[in-house]
Amino acid sequence: MSSAVADDGASDEDAGKSADSVEPDVAPREEEEAFDRTVDQGSQRLGRSWVQLGVTGFLGGFDVSIGVLALLLVQHQTHNPLLAAIAFSSGFIALTLAGSELFTENFLLPVAAVVTKRGSPGALVRLWLTTLISNLIAGWLIVALFMVAFPGLKSTANEIAGSYIKLGVNWHAFALALVGGMLITSMTHLQQGTDSDGVKLIPAVIVGTLLTLGHVNHAIVASLVCFAALVAGAPFGYGDWGGLLGLAIGGNLVGGLALVTVLRLLQLPHKVKEARDEPDASANDDQTQHS
């Protein structure tokens, strides 16, 4: 009898430990594999040279500019916002297949690498700033070329860009920026769950369509549309665009990091802990070998 009671007490104690521990009773294998890919790719992005960062960001702006051209052409020809939004997703398809990046796509992978000690905060800031600047430079150059090549798109560009500028600086615009960061970071997370390029295109098309159909305040997409209008002689100026960009960056950061990245990391706390312990272990091994 006392043995049975002892066994019951031991099992209750083990259950309590299991409930309090970050280690799950059954490891979610697929989620863990996706987490490992996330950290590995994040550390690779953080370790790029300045040239690689700049070129990758430039290509990201180039790819999305293709989507902006598709958006303007289809809207001009059909006056159908849904068809135009679907056409814009071609830019995100190019982005996915080409392996280029937007500033807002770096709210999950490199952040996970920094949290797990596979990169430094300084490298993260370097990645964000370089990608943002190169996205914008490429976007301005390419959409300027498009507007010269297709001067008939001027009124369409002014119309679509005006919907972003009219948002102003208020809670409504900030909420749309939160949604923008949440959507693009969710897209990044979903694409880490598969190795199939075909499957990766599904979230790219969905998110690309939603961003433009809802006039979501996304730092790069909204900027490129505004650039098209500014080059064509918009009724607003670069100062108005600057206000839009600042709010969009802040909202995108909060939306991506707080609403997606933090929750995804908390979904696998045991993997975060395990990964954070790895650098220390390797450092200890190196120290032992040198001694």
C-alpha positions as CSV (number, residue, x, y, z in Angstrom):
1,M,0.0,0.0,0.0
2,S,2.7,2.5,1.0
3,S,4.6,1.5,-2.2
4,A,1.5,2.4,-4.3
5,V,1.1,5.7,-2.5
6,A,4.8,6.4,-3.2
7,D,4.4,5.6,-6.8
8,D,1.4,7.8,-7.1
9,G,3.3,10.6,-5.4
10,A,6.2,10.1,-7.8
11,S,4.0,10.2,-10.8
12,D,2.3,13.3,-9.6
13,E,5.7,14.9,-9.1
14,D,6.8,13.9,-12.6
15,A,3.6,15.3,-14.0
16,G,4.2,18.6,-12.2
17,K,7.8,18.8,-13.5
18,S,6.6,18.0,-17.0
19,A,3.9,20.7,-16.8
20,D,6.4,23.3,-15.5
21,S,9.2,22.4,-17.9
22,V,9.7,24.0,-21.3
23,E,10.5,20.5,-22.7
24,P,7.3,19.0,-24.3
25,D,6.2,15.4,-23.6
26,V,6.0,14.8,-27.3
27,A,8.3,16.8,-29.6
28,P,6.5,18.6,-32.4
29,R,8.9,17.4,-35.1
30,E,7.7,19.5,-38.1
31,E,7.6,22.7,-36.1
32,E,11.1,22.0,-34.7
33,E,12.5,21.4,-38.2
34,A,10.9,24.7,-39.4
35,F,12.5,26.4,-36.3
36,D,15.9,25.0,-37.2
37,R,15.6,26.3,-40.8
38,T,14.5,29.7,-39.4
39,V,17.5,30.1,-37.2
40,D,19.9,28.8,-39.9
41,Q,18.7,31.1,-42.6
42,G,18.6,34.0,-40.1
43,S,22.2,33.5,-39.1
44,Q,23.1,33.4,-42.8
45,R,21.4,36.7,-43.5
46,L,23.2,38.3,-40.5
47,G,26.6,37.0,-41.8
48,R,26.4,38.6,-45.2
49,S,28.9,41.1,-46.4
50,W,27.9,44.7,-47.0
51,V,27.9,44.0,-50.8
52,Q,25.7,41.0,-50.4
53,L,23.3,42.9,-48.2
54,G,23.0,45.8,-50.5
55,V,22.6,43.7,-53.7
56,T,20.0,41.4,-52.0
57,G,18.0,44.4,-50.8
58,F,18.3,46.1,-54.2
59,L,17.0,43.0,-55.9
60,G,14.1,42.9,-53.4
61,G,13.1,46.4,-54.4
62,F,13.5,45.4,-58.1
63,D,11.2,42.4,-57.7
64,V,8.4,44.3,-55.9
65,S,8.6,47.1,-58.5
66,I,7.5,44.5,-61.1
67,G,4.5,43.9,-58.9
68,V,3.8,47.6,-58.8
69,L,3.9,47.8,-62.6
70,A,1.4,44.9,-62.8
71,L,-0.8,46.6,-60.2
72,L,-0.9,49.9,-62.2
73,L,-1.4,48.3,-65.6
74,V,-4.2,46.0,-64.5
75,Q,-5.9,48.8,-62.5
76,H,-5.6,51.1,-65.5
77,Q,-7.0,48.6,-68.0
78,T,-9.7,47.0,-65.9
79,H,-10.5,49.4,-63.0
80,N,-10.9,46.3,-60.9
81,P,-9.1,46.5,-57.5
82,L,-9.3,42.8,-57.0
83,L,-7.7,41.9,-60.3
84,A,-5.1,44.6,-59.8
85,A,-4.2,43.3,-56.3
86,I,-3.8,39.7,-57.6
87,A,-1.6,41.1,-60.4
88,F,0.6,42.8,-57.8
89,S,1.3,39.5,-56.1
90,S,3.5,38.7,-59.1
91,G,6.1,40.9,-57.3
92,F,6.0,38.7,-54.3
93,I,6.2,35.6,-56.5
94,A,9.4,37.0,-58.0
95,L,10.6,37.9,-54.5
96,T,10.1,34.3,-53.3
97,L,11.5,32.5,-56.3
98,A,14.6,34.8,-56.7
99,G,15.5,34.7,-53.0
100,S,15.7,38.5,-52.7
101,E,14.4,40.2,-49.6
102,L,12.4,43.2,-48.3
103,F,13.2,45.0,-45.1
104,T,9.9,43.7,-43.6
105,E,10.9,40.1,-44.3
106,N,13.6,40.4,-41.7
107,F,11.4,40.5,-38.6
108,L,11.5,36.7,-38.0
109,L,14.5,34.8,-39.3
110,P,17.4,37.1,-38.2
111,V,15.6,38.0,-35.0
112,A,15.3,34.3,-34.2
113,A,19.0,34.0,-34.9
114,V,19.8,36.8,-32.5
115,V,17.6,35.4,-29.7
116,T,19.3,32.1,-30.0
117,K,22.8,33.7,-29.9
118,R,23.5,32.9,-33.6
119,G,24.0,36.6,-34.3
120,S,24.4,40.0,-32.7
121,P,21.9,42.9,-32.3
122,G,24.4,45.1,-34.2
123,A,24.3,42.7,-37.1
124,L,20.5,42.8,-37.0
125,V,20.4,46.6,-37.1
126,R,22.9,46.6,-40.0
127,L,20.7,44.1,-41.9
128,W,17.6,46.2,-41.3
129,L,19.1,49.5,-42.3
130,T,20.9,48.2,-45.4
131,T,17.9,46.3,-46.7
132,L,15.5,49.2,-46.1
133,I,17.7,51.7,-47.9
134,S,18.6,49.4,-50.8
135,N,14.9,48.4,-51.2
136,L,13.9,52.1,-51.5
137,I,16.7,53.1,-53.8
138,A,16.0,50.2,-56.2
139,G,12.3,50.8,-56.0
140,W,12.6,54.5,-56.9
141,L,14.9,53.8,-59.8
142,I,12.8,51.0,-61.3
143,V,9.4,52.6,-60.9
144,A,10.8,55.9,-62.3
145,L,11.8,53.9,-65.4
146,F,8.3,52.4,-65.6
147,M,6.6,55.8,-65.4
148,V,8.8,57.1,-68.2
149,A,8.0,54.0,-70.3
150,F,4.2,54.1,-69.5
151,P,3.2,57.8,-69.1
152,G,-0.5,56.8,-69.4
153,L,-0.3,55.3,-65.9
154,K,0.1,58.7,-64.2
155,S,-3.5,59.2,-63.1
156,T,-3.7,55.6,-61.9
157,A,-0.5,56.0,-59.9
158,N,-1.8,59.2,-58.3
159,E,-5.1,57.6,-57.5
160,I,-3.6,54.6,-55.7
161,A,-0.8,56.5,-54.0
162,G,-3.3,59.1,-52.8
163,S,-5.1,56.3,-50.9
164,Y,-1.9,55.9,-48.8
165,I,-1.1,59.5,-48.4
166,K,-4.7,60.3,-47.2
167,L,-4.2,57.9,-44.3
168,G,-2.2,60.7,-42.6
169,V,-0.6,60.1,-39.2
170,N,-3.2,58.6,-36.9
171,W,-4.2,55.4,-35.2
172,H,-6.0,54.2,-38.3
173,A,-2.8,54.4,-40.3
174,F,-0.8,52.8,-37.5
175,A,-3.3,50.0,-37.2
176,L,-2.9,49.3,-40.9
177,A,0.9,49.4,-40.5
178,L,0.6,46.8,-37.7
179,V,-1.4,44.6,-40.0
180,G,1.3,45.0,-42.7
181,G,4.0,43.8,-40.4
182,M,1.9,41.0,-39.2
183,L,1.0,39.8,-42.7
184,I,4.5,39.9,-44.1
185,T,6.1,38.2,-41.1
186,S,3.3,35.5,-41.2
187,M,4.2,34.9,-44.8
188,T,7.8,34.4,-43.9
189,H,6.9,32.0,-41.2
190,L,4.6,30.0,-43.4
191,Q,7.3,29.7,-46.1
192,Q,9.7,28.2,-43.6
193,G,7.3,25.3,-43.0
194,T,8.1,23.8,-46.5
195,D,10.9,23.1,-48.9
196,S,8.6,23.3,-51.9
197,D,8.8,26.4,-54.0
198,G,5.3,25.8,-55.3
199,V,3.8,25.7,-51.8
200,K,5.8,28.8,-50.8
201,L,4.1,30.8,-53.6
202,I,0.6,30.3,-51.9
203,P,1.3,32.6,-48.9
204,A,3.2,35.0,-51.3
205,V,0.1,35.4,-53.5
206,I,-2.3,35.6,-50.6
207,V,-0.3,38.2,-48.7
208,G,0.6,40.2,-51.8
209,T,-3.1,40.4,-52.7
210,L,-4.2,41.4,-49.2
211,L,-1.6,44.1,-48.9
212,T,-2.7,46.0,-52.0
213,L,-6.4,45.2,-51.9
214,G,-6.7,46.6,-48.4
215,H,-4.2,49.5,-49.0
216,V,-2.3,48.1,-46.0
217,N,0.4,50.5,-44.8
218,H,3.5,48.5,-45.7
219,A,6.7,50.5,-45.7
220,I,8.1,49.2,-49.0
221,V,4.9,48.6,-51.1
222,A,3.4,51.9,-50.1
223,S,6.6,53.7,-50.8
224,L,7.0,52.3,-54.3
225,V,3.5,53.2,-55.2
226,C,4.1,56.7,-53.9
227,F,7.4,56.9,-55.9
228,A,5.5,56.1,-59.1
229,A,3.1,59.0,-58.4
230,L,5.9,61.4,-57.4
231,V,7.9,60.8,-60.5
232,A,4.8,61.4,-62.6
233,G,4.0,64.7,-60.8
234,A,1.9,63.8,-57.8
235,P,-0.1,66.4,-55.9
236,F,1.8,65.6,-52.7
237,G,5.5,65.8,-52.0
238,Y,8.4,63.8,-50.5
239,G,7.7,65.2,-47.1
240,D,4.2,63.6,-47.1
241,W,5.8,60.3,-48.2
242,G,8.4,60.6,-45.4
243,G,5.6,60.9,-42.8
244,L,3.9,57.8,-44.2
245,L,7.2,55.9,-44.3
246,G,8.1,56.7,-40.7
247,L,4.7,55.5,-39.4
248,A,4.8,52.4,-41.6
249,I,8.2,51.4,-40.4
250,G,7.2,51.7,-36.7
251,G,3.9,49.9,-37.2
252,N,5.5,47.1,-39.4
253,L,8.2,46.5,-36.8
254,V,5.7,46.2,-33.9
255,G,3.2,44.2,-35.9
256,G,5.8,41.7,-37.1
257,L,7.8,41.3,-33.9
258,A,5.1,41.5,-31.3
259,L,2.2,39.8,-33.1
260,V,4.2,37.1,-34.9
261,T,7.8,36.6,-34.0
262,V,7.5,36.6,-30.2
263,L,4.5,34.2,-30.3
264,R,6.4,31.9,-32.7
265,L,9.4,31.7,-30.5
266,L,7.2,31.1,-27.4
267,Q,5.6,28.2,-29.3
268,L,8.9,26.3,-29.0
269,P,10.6,27.5,-25.8
270,H,12.6,24.3,-25.5
271,K,14.2,24.8,-28.9
272,V,15.0,28.4,-28.0
273,K,16.6,27.3,-24.8
274,E,18.5,24.5,-26.5
275,A,19.8,26.8,-29.3
276,R,20.8,29.4,-26.8
277,D,22.9,26.8,-24.9
278,E,24.7,25.6,-28.0
279,P,27.1,28.6,-28.5
280,D,28.1,28.3,-24.8
281,A,28.8,24.6,-25.2
282,S,30.8,25.1,-28.4
283,A,32.8,27.9,-26.7
284,N,33.5,25.6,-23.7
285,D,34.7,22.9,-26.1
286,D,37.0,25.3,-27.9
287,Q,38.4,26.5,-24.6
288,T,39.0,22.9,-23.5
289,Q,40.8,22.1,-26.7
290,H,43.1,25.2,-26.5
291,S,44.0,24.4,-22.9
